[in-house]
């Protein structure tokens, strides 16, 4: 794992953000909150939101030319994967042979990034809790990325939460299946827990609130605790009690273990297909 030896406050050069949608916008907000000078930011976005336009008054440059952007510390590619190739002609003027390119696009490999836009590439997979600074990102760097550039990439990605680095790019498909897609699994759990509560006789609004707060609170407990998930589960479970009765179903044949294994396998396989 790379330690964040670089701080955004003392970063020299311009950080160019290509794409300021939900994930790109979350990264930008996090970077500014962690000390990145708005005057060191350029945003390439053909359809900027009111929030992005408002940042112009604070010093960020919106859709500048490569000459106006000046020396580039990093180009962060946050466009949708399906529009990536269309966006490349507008991005190429910002990219030299040694430019750090950080991609947060799902399913786009280092090889594709290098072939299509050039530069020294870092491929990263964040997840949606990045919007509140509680995301986790897994990153892998091309061999051409030097230690200084890797440190810059780490500092940028850490603006939305934790960062883990891997050396094997093939792991990114499973990463996508576990943490990239994972928030949807948790939201589904809350959704189905509420639905089951209604079937058990609870009013819909109470069931929804109980499920929401239980999932959110349990996640926060897991975040703060030094105990692993299995131990926390065991601590809630009294022999012969109500929790044990429910877990007998969830942990039984064709239960959650099998379902989650199949779900992650399906997402991993789809990630591989999208990368072709």
N, C-alpha and C positions, 0 to 999 in steps of 0.2 A: 504494500500500500504506500502511496506517495504522501509524504507529510506536506501540509500547506505552508511551504517556506516563503511563498510570495503572498503579499497582502494587496488587496485591490486598491487601497489608499495610495500606495506608492508605485502603482503600475504606470509605466511610461508607454507612450504610443496610444493609438486609438483602438478601442474595441468596437468592431463593426458587427452589429446584430442584423442578420438577414432573416426577416420574419418576426413580427411582434404580435403573434396571436396569444393564446392562453399560456403555452409553455414558454415561448420566447418572452412574453411580457412578464411572466413570473420570474424568469431568470434576470431580466433587466431590473425589476423592482428589488430583487434580492441583492443584486450587485450594487445598486445605488445605496441601499440601506447599509451595506457593509463597507462603504467608504469610497466606491469608485466615483471619481469626479465626472459629473455629467458632461463636462467639456471634453472628456476623453471617450465619449460614446457617439457613434454614428449608427443610425437605424435605417435600414433599407426595407421599406414597407410601402407598397403601392396603395394600400387602403388603410392608413393609420387610424386608430381609434382616437376618440377625444382625449383619452388618458395619455396616449403617446404624444399627441399634438401639444398637450399642456406641458410636457417635459421640455419642449423646445425653449420655453421661457426660462428654464433652469440651465440651459446650455447645451443640451444634446443636439446633434445635427441630424436633420431628417432628409433622407435621400440625397446626400451630397455626392459629388463626383469623387473619383479615387484621388484626384489631386487635392481636393478640398479636405479629404479625410486625413491626409498626411501619412506619417509612418504608422503601419498597422501592427498592433501588438497581437491581435487575434481576430479571426473572422468566425463568428458563431453562426452556424447554419441551423435555423429553426423553422424553415418552411415545411409545408406538408410534403411527404415523400413523393406523392404523385405529381407535384408541381416542381420538384427539384430541378429536373433537366430544363424546364422552361425558364427557371430563374437564373441558371448558370451564366448566360451571356451578360447579364447585368452585374454578376459577381466577379467575373474573371478579372476585370481591371484592378480589383483590390487584392488579387492573389499573385504572389511571386513564388518562385521555386522553393523558398524557405519560409513561407508564411504559415503560421499556425492556423489550421482550420479545425474547429471543434463542431462536430455534428451531433445534434440531439434528435435526429430523424430516426424513426424506427425502421429496422430492416434494411438499412443502407450500409453496405460493407465498406471497410477501409479501402479495398481494391477499387470499388466503384467510385468512391469519393476521390481517390487519387487520379483515376483515369478521367473522370468528368470535369473536376475543377482544379486539380493539382494541389500544390502545397504539402505541408506536413500535417497529417490528419490524426485527430483523436475522435474515436467513435464513442458516444455516450448514450446511455439509456436512463433517463430520469423517470419519475412517476408523478401522478397528479397531486399528491400532497405537497409537492414543490410550491404550489400556489399559496400555502400558509407557512412556508419555510420548514416543513417537516417531511420533505421528500427524501428519497435515497436514490443516488445515481451510481451506476456501475460504468466504468470507462476502460477503454483499451486504446493504447497508442501504437501508431505505426512505428516501425524501427527507426525511421528518419527523424522522429520527434526527439529533441534533445532534453536534457534534464531541466533546463530553464523553461522551455516551452511546456513541458509536462507540469511544472509547478504553476505556471500561469493558468493552464487548463483546470488544474485542481482548484485553484482559488476561485475561478469563475463558477465552476460547477457547485462548489461548496456553498455558494450564496443561497441555494434553495434547500440545503439539508446535508445529510451525510454523503460521503463519497467513498466508494470502494474501487480499487483498480485490479484488473486481471491482465494476465499476459496472453491468454489463449482466447482469440476472438470467437472461436466456435462456442464458447460458453454464453455468448450474448443472446442466443436463441432461448436458452433456459432462463436467463436473467429476465428477458422480456416476458416470458410466461409466468414467472414468479412475482417479480416486483413491478414490472411495467404494466401488466394486466391485472395484477393482484388487487389493487383497490376495488375493481369491479366485483371481485369475489366477496370482499368484505361488505360492500354495499348490498350485494345479493343476500348475504347472511342476515343483514338487518331487515331487509325487505321480507324475507321468508319467515323470520322470527316474528315479525309483526303480524303477518298473515296467519301464522299458526296460533298466535294469541287470540286473534279474532275468532277463529274456529273453536278455540277453547272457551269462548264466552266473553272475552274482554271487549269493551267499546273500541272502535277502530282508532280513535285519536289517542286513547290511553295506550293501546297496544303499540302504536307507532312510536310514542314517546318512550315507553319502556325499552323497546328494542333499540332505538337510536342511542339513548343514554347508556344502555348496557354495553353495546358494542364500543361506543366512544370511550366510556370509562374503563372498560377492560383493556382497550388498546393503550390508554394512558398508563394504566397499572403495569402492563407488560413493558412499556417504554421506560418507566422509572425503576422497575424492580431489577435486582441483580439475579433473580431466579429465572430459570428457563420456562418456556411455555408449558412443558409437561408437568413441572413441579407446581406451577400456579394452578393448573387444572386439577391436580391431585389435592391441592389444599382446599379447593371448593367442594370436593366430593367426599361425602360421608358414606361409609359402607351401608348399603341397604336404603339409602335416602332417595330423595326426589332427583337429585343430580345424577346419581348412579343409575337410576331407572332410565333417564333420558340418554345418558352416555352408552347404555347397553344397546340402544337403537343406533346412535350415531357411530359407534365404534364396532358394531356388529358386521355380519356378512353383507357385502354390497353397501357398506356405510360410507362415511365421509372420507376415510382413508383411501378406499378404492376410487371414489368419485374424484377426489382432488388429484390423485395420481393420473387418472385418465384426462382430467381437465388440463393439467399442466403439460402433459404429453401432447395433447391436441394443439395447445397454444404454441408449444415449442416447434412442432412440425409445421404449423402455419407460418411461423416466423422464418423458418428455413425456406419455405416456398416463396415468400415475399422477397427474400434476399436474392433470388435467382434472376 
